[in-house]
Amino acid sequence: MNAPEKIRCDACPVMCYIAPGQTGACDRYGNLAGRIVRCDPLTILDRAAASGTPLIPFAAGDWDGEIARPAEEFVTGIGAGTTYPDYKPAPFIVSREVEGADVVTVVTEAIFSYCGAKLKIDTDRHLGPERAIVRAEGEPVGHVTTAEYGSQMLSLGGVDHLTGGTKTEGKATCATLLALCNREPVELTIDDGATLTAQAGHPPIVNGTPEHRMRVGCGSATIGMFASQWHGLVDEVVVVDDHITGVVSEHQAGKVLAWPPTGIRIRGHRSTPGRYFRVSEPGQGWGGTRLADPTEILAPFEARKGAHPGLTLLMVSTTGEEHAYYVLDDTLTPRPHPLPAVLAPTVALIAENCEPSLTTVLFMAGAGGSLRAGVTQNPVRLTRAVQSQRTRLTCGGAPVYVWPGGGITFMVDVTRLPENAFGYVPTPALVAPLEFTMPRADYLALGGHAPSIRTLADIRATGGEYTAGPARRLP
């Protein structure tokens, strides 16, 4: 007896041969009774009536029988299928009426080799030096970029990691991007730096310890915000920070308050009065420094400039998580003392003004010529329409930021999409949903695929080339 015949899937460049009842390498397309079908349902979202509210899953599972108004429904690219092999129209080109206007939305799942993720890690802890390699499963998947006011930025993925290195590097990069974009936790290691567990919308975990607070500001900014809270309660305040350490008596905020000099001296590079750079190497200690004892940054106090026995000193980090109180002895040496009750609210105020520490994941990609050909027979017209904002680009129904300049390069916050909106193909590349929405007249002027325009009712009833039946509700 002959084995059941495999059939070839043309949904991506891998071109898998799939046996009956099995799926391809991507687990997204399968052989159902001799026909290639999309294993995940097309997702239709119901736009909430209130402006600015999140998109609500509509057609994805057990349907409660309620009829949503068509003007509030939006067909996403999630589960739609791809345009590969590129010459054919997008899987769904949907016509609908919105507030009396005839609108067309072109829906597809795009295969992205040119893509990556930008991570914003809210932490004062040192993750690694700028340009340090970020690894997943030991493979290089990106690098550390700049620090941005209490957050460390990472750049992961990109075509060089996906396809320009070894096969294992490409696989690790693809798996890392897929997990991050689908809001799953990923463990990363940074050369000469920390171990990081990152998950979109969750606090980062640095060297096994969850972060709780994003700093209120640099040391100088903290002085500026809270100098008046300390005035009259303590003789000197130092806010320890890896970037800009602040000293209240020297700072302009202190001058405005007529704060008297204290004879304090800071080991570091003095920038402007009350602002010091490079007081310590970066690390896991106070304010992102390597310091376990903040008094290491203090040089001997000077009596001729105001230091005297009994002078009080508060040292605090930019999150308020670390703080210590000192009193100068007869040798003008700071000695630790319990924090006076009167100062406790000022430390708590710093903590109160800190934002919760989170991991933000932005998917970033360039929409190239192939998927644009699924929208229009003259792809450059689509690029110009998106750049001029005549055509609205969304990703899984979520708003995107489109970069200026050539091409369609966009970023989207992955927490704005429904869960598990991203897929992959083992080329390796990521698959992401895209939607292009414009007035019907504009679509036709772009050279759009007019014969492929369908109504929403038809799509709900009959699906598409790769869709296994009508749309269903997400779990």
C-alpha positions as CSV (number, residue, x, y, z in Angstrom):
1,M,0.0,0.0,0.0
2,N,1.4,3.4,-1.0
3,A,2.1,5.9,1.7
4,P,-0.2,9.0,1.8
5,E,1.0,11.6,-0.6
6,K,2.8,14.7,0.7
7,I,2.0,18.0,-0.7
8,R,4.1,21.1,-1.1
9,C,3.4,24.3,0.9
10,D,4.3,27.5,-0.9
11,A,3.5,29.9,2.0
12,C,7.2,30.7,2.6
13,P,10.6,30.1,0.9
14,V,11.2,26.8,2.8
15,M,8.6,25.1,0.6
16,C,8.0,22.1,3.0
17,Y,6.5,18.8,1.8
18,I,3.8,18.0,4.3
19,A,2.2,14.6,5.0
20,P,-1.5,14.4,5.6
21,G,-2.5,15.5,9.1
22,Q,1.0,17.0,9.7
23,T,2.3,20.6,9.8
24,G,5.3,22.2,8.2
25,A,8.5,23.2,9.9
26,C,6.8,26.5,11.1
27,D,3.9,24.7,12.7
28,R,1.6,27.3,11.1
29,Y,0.5,25.5,7.9
30,G,-0.7,21.9,7.7
31,N,-2.0,19.3,5.2
32,L,-5.7,18.8,5.8
33,A,-7.2,16.3,3.4
34,G,-4.8,17.2,0.7
35,R,-5.1,21.0,1.1
36,I,-2.7,23.4,2.7
37,V,-4.5,25.3,5.5
38,R,-3.5,27.9,8.0
39,C,-3.5,26.3,11.5
40,D,-4.3,29.5,13.4
41,P,-7.5,31.4,12.8
42,L,-7.8,34.7,11.1
43,T,-8.3,37.2,13.9
44,I,-11.0,39.9,13.7
45,L,-11.0,42.5,16.3
46,D,-14.0,44.5,17.7
47,R,-13.0,48.1,18.2
48,A,-14.3,49.4,21.6
49,A,-16.6,52.3,21.2
50,A,-14.6,54.6,23.5
51,S,-11.7,56.4,21.8
52,G,-8.3,55.2,22.7
53,T,-9.4,51.9,24.4
54,P,-7.5,48.7,23.5
55,L,-8.7,46.4,20.8
56,I,-10.9,43.6,21.9
57,P,-10.7,40.1,20.4
58,F,-14.0,39.4,18.5
59,A,-13.8,36.4,16.3
60,A,-11.6,33.9,18.0
61,G,-13.2,31.0,19.8
62,D,-16.6,30.4,21.3
63,W,-18.9,33.0,19.8
64,D,-21.7,34.3,22.1
65,G,-24.1,35.0,19.3
66,E,-23.9,38.8,19.5
67,I,-23.7,40.6,16.2
68,A,-21.0,43.4,16.3
69,R,-21.5,46.4,14.1
70,P,-19.4,46.0,10.9
71,A,-18.0,49.5,11.2
72,E,-16.4,48.4,14.5
73,E,-14.8,45.2,13.2
74,F,-11.2,45.2,12.0
75,V,-9.6,42.3,10.2
76,T,-6.0,41.8,11.3
77,G,-3.1,40.0,9.7
78,I,-3.0,37.4,12.5
79,G,-3.7,34.0,10.9
80,A,-4.1,35.5,7.4
81,G,-1.3,33.8,5.6
82,T,1.4,35.3,3.5
83,T,1.8,36.8,0.0
84,Y,4.6,34.3,-0.9
85,P,5.5,33.7,-3.7
86,D,5.0,37.5,-3.9
87,Y,3.4,37.9,-7.2
88,K,-0.1,37.1,-5.8
89,P,-2.4,39.6,-4.0
90,A,-2.5,39.7,-0.2
91,P,-4.5,36.9,1.5
92,F,-7.3,39.3,2.4
93,I,-8.3,42.6,0.8
94,V,-11.3,43.8,2.8
95,S,-13.9,46.4,1.9
96,R,-16.0,47.9,4.6
97,E,-17.9,51.1,5.4
98,V,-16.6,53.3,8.2
99,E,-18.7,56.4,9.1
100,G,-20.0,56.5,5.6
101,A,-16.7,56.1,3.8
102,D,-15.7,53.1,1.7
103,V,-12.5,51.8,3.1
104,V,-10.2,49.0,2.0
105,T,-7.9,47.2,4.4
106,V,-5.1,44.9,2.9
107,V,-4.3,42.1,5.3
108,T,-1.2,39.9,5.3
109,E,1.4,38.2,7.4
110,A,4.8,39.5,6.4
111,I,8.0,37.4,6.4
112,F,10.7,39.5,7.9
113,S,14.4,38.7,7.6
114,Y,15.2,42.4,8.2
115,C,13.7,42.7,11.7
116,G,14.7,42.9,15.3
117,A,13.6,44.0,18.8
118,K,14.5,47.1,20.7
119,L,14.4,46.5,24.5
120,K,14.1,49.2,27.1
121,I,15.1,47.8,30.5
122,D,14.1,50.1,33.4
123,T,17.0,49.6,35.9
124,D,19.8,51.5,37.5
125,R,21.8,48.2,37.6
126,H,24.7,48.0,35.2
127,L,23.8,45.5,32.5
128,G,27.0,45.7,30.5
129,P,29.2,48.2,28.6
130,E,27.9,49.9,25.5
131,R,28.4,47.7,22.4
132,A,28.7,44.5,24.6
133,I,27.4,41.4,22.9
134,V,24.0,40.1,24.2
135,R,23.7,36.3,24.0
136,A,20.9,33.8,24.2
137,E,21.8,30.1,24.7
138,G,25.4,31.2,24.3
139,E,24.8,32.6,20.8
140,P,25.2,36.3,19.9
141,V,21.8,37.8,19.3
142,G,22.4,41.5,19.7
143,H,24.2,44.2,21.6
144,V,23.9,46.8,24.4
145,T,23.3,50.3,23.1
146,T,22.8,53.6,25.0
147,A,21.6,54.3,28.5
148,E,18.5,56.6,28.5
149,Y,17.7,58.2,31.8
150,G,17.2,55.2,34.0
151,S,16.8,52.7,31.3
152,Q,19.3,50.5,29.4
153,M,18.6,49.9,25.8
154,L,19.3,46.7,24.0
155,S,19.2,46.0,20.2
156,L,18.5,42.4,19.3
157,G,18.1,40.6,16.0
158,G,18.7,42.1,12.6
159,V,19.5,40.3,9.4
160,D,23.2,39.9,10.3
161,H,22.3,37.7,13.3
162,L,19.4,36.0,11.6
163,T,21.1,35.0,8.4
164,G,24.7,36.4,8.4
165,G,26.2,34.1,11.0
166,T,26.2,30.4,11.8
167,K,23.0,28.3,11.6
168,T,22.9,28.0,15.4
169,E,23.2,31.8,15.7
170,G,20.3,32.3,13.3
171,K,18.1,29.8,15.1
172,A,18.9,31.3,18.5
173,T,18.2,34.8,17.3
174,C,14.9,33.8,15.7
175,A,13.7,31.9,18.8
176,T,14.7,34.8,21.0
177,L,12.8,37.4,18.9
178,L,9.8,35.2,18.6
179,A,9.6,34.6,22.4
180,L,10.1,38.3,23.2
181,C,7.5,39.5,20.7
182,N,5.0,37.0,21.9
183,R,5.6,38.3,25.5
184,E,7.4,35.3,26.8
185,P,10.4,35.4,29.2
186,V,13.8,35.1,27.7
187,E,17.1,34.7,29.6
188,L,20.0,36.8,28.1
189,T,23.6,37.1,29.1
190,I,25.7,40.1,28.4
191,D,29.5,39.9,27.8
192,D,31.4,41.4,30.8
193,G,28.0,42.2,32.3
194,A,24.8,40.8,33.9
195,T,22.4,38.0,33.3
196,L,19.0,39.3,32.4
197,T,15.6,37.8,32.3
198,A,13.4,40.0,30.0
199,Q,9.7,39.7,29.4
200,A,7.5,42.5,27.8
201,G,5.4,44.2,30.4
202,H,7.2,42.6,33.4
203,P,10.0,43.9,35.7
204,P,13.4,42.8,34.4
205,I,15.3,40.3,36.6
206,V,19.0,41.2,36.8
207,N,21.4,38.6,38.2
208,G,18.4,36.7,39.7
209,T,16.9,39.8,41.5
210,P,13.7,41.4,40.2
211,E,13.9,45.2,39.7
212,H,11.2,47.2,41.3
213,R,11.8,50.9,40.6
214,M,13.0,53.0,37.7
215,R,15.0,55.9,39.1
216,V,13.3,59.2,39.6
217,G,16.1,61.0,37.8
218,C,19.9,61.4,37.8
219,G,21.5,62.5,41.1
220,S,21.4,66.2,40.0
221,A,17.8,66.0,39.0
222,T,16.9,64.4,42.3
223,I,18.6,67.2,44.2
224,G,16.6,69.7,42.1
225,M,13.3,68.0,42.8
226,F,13.7,67.4,46.5
227,A,16.2,70.0,47.9
228,S,13.4,71.9,49.5
229,Q,12.2,68.7,51.3
230,W,15.6,68.4,53.0
231,H,16.2,72.1,53.8
232,G,16.4,72.6,57.5
233,L,16.4,68.9,58.3
234,V,20.0,67.8,57.4
235,D,23.2,69.7,56.8
236,E,24.2,67.9,53.5
237,V,22.7,65.5,51.0
238,V,24.5,63.5,48.4
239,V,22.5,61.6,45.8
240,V,24.7,58.8,44.5
241,D,24.4,58.0,40.8
242,D,26.6,56.3,38.2
243,H,26.0,59.1,35.7
244,I,25.6,62.4,37.6
245,T,26.0,62.5,41.4
246,G,24.4,65.5,43.1
247,V,25.5,67.5,46.1
248,V,22.8,69.8,47.5
249,S,25.0,72.5,49.2
250,E,26.9,73.1,45.9
251,H,24.0,72.6,43.6
252,Q,22.0,75.5,42.1
253,A,19.0,74.3,43.9
254,G,20.8,74.6,47.2
255,K,22.1,78.1,46.3
256,V,18.5,79.2,45.6
257,L,17.6,78.0,49.1
258,A,20.7,79.7,50.6
259,W,22.1,76.4,51.7
260,P,25.3,76.9,53.7
261,P,28.6,75.3,52.5
262,T,29.6,72.1,54.3
263,G,33.2,71.6,53.3
264,I,32.3,68.4,51.5
265,R,34.6,67.0,48.8
266,I,33.7,64.4,46.2
267,R,36.0,62.0,44.5
268,G,35.0,62.3,40.8
269,H,35.0,64.6,37.8
270,R,33.2,67.9,38.7
271,S,31.0,69.0,35.9
272,T,29.2,72.1,37.2
273,P,28.6,73.1,40.8
274,G,27.0,70.2,42.7
275,R,27.2,67.8,39.7
276,Y,29.9,65.1,39.5
277,F,30.6,62.5,36.8
278,R,32.5,59.3,37.2
279,V,32.4,58.9,40.9
280,S,32.6,55.1,40.5
281,E,32.7,52.4,38.0
282,P,29.3,51.1,36.9
283,G,28.0,48.1,38.8
284,Q,25.2,46.5,40.9
285,G,25.5,48.8,43.9
286,W,24.3,52.3,44.9
287,G,22.7,54.2,42.0
288,G,24.1,51.8,39.4
289,T,27.7,52.2,40.7
290,R,29.9,49.4,42.1
291,L,29.6,51.0,45.6
292,A,28.5,49.0,48.6
293,D,29.9,51.8,50.9
294,P,28.9,55.2,49.5
295,T,31.5,57.0,51.7
296,E,34.2,55.8,49.3
297,I,33.4,58.7,47.1
298,L,34.0,61.2,49.9
299,A,37.4,62.9,50.2
300,P,38.3,64.5,53.6
301,F,35.9,67.3,54.6
302,E,37.5,70.8,54.8
303,A,36.9,72.7,58.1
304,R,37.9,76.0,56.4
305,K,34.9,75.6,54.1
306,G,32.3,74.8,56.7
307,A,32.9,71.3,57.9
308,H,32.5,70.8,61.7
309,P,31.9,68.0,64.2
310,G,28.3,67.1,64.4
311,L,27.5,68.0,60.8
312,T,24.9,65.7,59.5
313,L,24.9,64.0,56.1
314,L,22.3,62.0,54.2
315,M,23.5,59.8,51.3
316,V,20.8,58.3,49.1
317,S,20.4,56.5,45.7
318,T,18.3,57.7,42.8
319,T,15.5,55.2,43.7
320,G,15.7,55.6,47.5
321,E,16.4,51.8,47.8
322,E,19.8,52.6,49.3
323,H,20.2,55.3,51.9
324,A,22.4,56.0,54.9
325,Y,22.8,58.8,57.5
326,Y,26.1,60.0,59.0
327,V,27.4,62.5,61.6
328,L,30.9,64.0,61.4
329,D,33.0,63.1,64.5
330,D,35.8,65.3,66.0
331,T,38.1,64.3,63.1
332,L,35.5,65.3,60.5
333,T,35.0,61.6,59.6
334,P,31.5,60.6,58.8
335,R,30.1,58.0,61.2
336,P,26.9,56.0,60.5
337,H,23.9,56.7,62.6
338,P,20.2,55.6,62.4
339,L,18.1,57.6,60.0
340,P,16.2,60.2,62.0
341,A,12.4,59.8,61.8
342,V,12.2,63.3,60.3
343,L,14.2,62.3,57.2
344,A,12.4,59.0,56.6
345,P,9.5,60.7,54.6
346,T,12.0,62.4,52.3
347,V,13.5,59.1,51.4
348,A,10.1,57.6,50.9
349,L,9.2,60.5,48.6
350,I,12.0,59.6,46.2
351,A,10.7,56.0,46.1
352,E,7.1,57.2,45.6
353,N,8.2,59.3,42.6
354,C,9.9,56.3,40.9
355,E,8.0,54.5,38.1
356,P,7.6,50.7,38.3
357,S,10.5,49.0,36.6
358,L,9.4,47.3,33.4
359,T,10.7,45.7,30.2
360,T,9.5,47.2,27.0
361,V,9.8,45.3,23.7
362,L,9.4,47.1,20.4
363,F,9.3,44.9,17.3
364,M,11.1,46.8,14.5
365,A,11.0,45.7,10.8
366,G,11.3,47.0,7.3
367,A,8.3,46.1,5.0
368,G,10.0,45.3,1.7
369,G,9.1,45.0,-1.9
370,S,7.7,41.5,-1.8
371,L,4.8,42.1,0.6
372,R,4.2,45.5,-1.0
373,A,3.5,43.7,-4.2
374,G,0.7,41.9,-2.5
375,V,-0.9,45.3,-1.9
376,T,-0.4,47.0,-5.2
377,Q,1.1,46.3,-8.6
378,N,3.3,49.5,-8.2
379,P,4.9,49.0,-4.8
380,V,6.6,52.4,-4.5
381,R,3.2,54.1,-4.5
382,L,2.3,52.2,-1.3
383,T,5.6,53.4,0.3
384,R,4.8,57.0,-0.5
385,A,1.2,56.6,0.7
386,V,2.4,55.3,4.0
387,Q,5.0,58.0,4.4
388,S,2.5,60.7,3.6
389,Q,0.0,59.1,6.1
390,R,-2.6,58.7,3.4
391,T,-2.4,55.0,4.2
392,R,-2.6,53.8,7.8
393,L,-0.3,51.0,8.7
394,T,-1.1,48.8,11.7
395,C,0.4,45.6,13.1
396,G,-2.1,43.1,14.4
397,G,-4.5,46.0,14.8
398,A,-2.0,48.0,16.9
399,P,-0.7,51.4,16.0
400,V,2.9,51.7,14.8
401,Y,5.5,54.3,14.5
402,V,6.8,54.7,10.9
403,W,10.3,56.0,10.6
404,P,10.9,58.9,8.2
405,G,13.0,58.4,5.1
406,G,13.0,55.7,2.5
407,G,11.0,52.4,2.8
408,I,8.4,51.4,5.3
409,T,10.4,50.9,8.5
410,F,8.1,50.7,11.6
411,M,8.1,49.9,15.3
412,V,5.3,48.5,17.4
413,D,4.9,47.8,21.1
414,V,4.3,44.1,21.3
415,T,2.0,44.5,24.3
416,R,-0.5,46.3,22.1
417,L,-1.1,43.2,19.9
418,P,-3.2,40.1,20.8
419,E,-1.3,37.3,22.4
420,N,0.8,35.0,20.1
421,A,0.5,37.3,17.2
422,F,4.0,36.6,15.9
423,G,5.2,33.5,14.1
424,Y,8.3,32.3,12.3
425,V,9.6,30.5,9.3
426,P,12.8,28.4,9.5
427,T,14.7,30.4,6.9
428,P,15.0,31.8,9.7
429,A,12.7,34.9,9.8
430,L,9.9,36.3,11.9
431,V,6.3,36.5,10.6
432,A,4.3,39.5,11.8
433,P,0.8,40.7,10.9
434,L,0.4,43.9,8.9
435,E,-2.6,45.9,7.8
436,F,-2.8,48.7,5.3
437,T,-6.0,50.8,5.5
438,M,-7.0,53.5,3.1
439,P,-10.0,54.8,1.2
440,R,-11.1,52.6,-1.7
441,A,-10.4,55.4,-4.2
442,D,-6.8,55.7,-3.0
443,Y,-6.4,52.0,-3.1
444,L,-7.4,51.8,-6.7
445,A,-5.2,54.8,-7.5
446,L,-2.2,52.9,-6.1
447,G,-2.7,50.2,-8.6
448,G,-4.3,47.9,-6.0
449,H,-5.6,44.4,-6.8
450,A,-9.2,45.4,-7.4
451,P,-10.5,41.9,-8.4
452,S,-9.4,40.6,-5.0
453,I,-11.4,43.0,-2.9
454,R,-14.0,41.2,-0.7
455,T,-16.6,42.1,1.9
456,L,-16.1,41.4,5.5
457,A,-19.2,39.2,5.5
458,D,-17.7,37.0,2.7
459,I,-14.4,36.7,4.6
460,R,-16.2,35.6,7.8
461,A,-18.2,33.1,5.9
462,T,-15.7,31.5,3.6
463,G,-12.2,32.4,4.9
464,G,-9.3,32.5,2.4
465,E,-6.7,30.5,0.6
466,Y,-4.9,29.2,3.7
467,T,-7.7,29.6,6.3
468,A,-9.3,26.5,7.7
469,G,-12.8,27.8,7.8
470,P,-14.2,31.0,9.1
471,A,-12.5,33.2,11.7
472,R,-12.7,32.0,15.3
473,R,-12.4,33.5,18.8
474,L,-8.9,33.8,20.4
475,P,-8.6,31.8,23.7
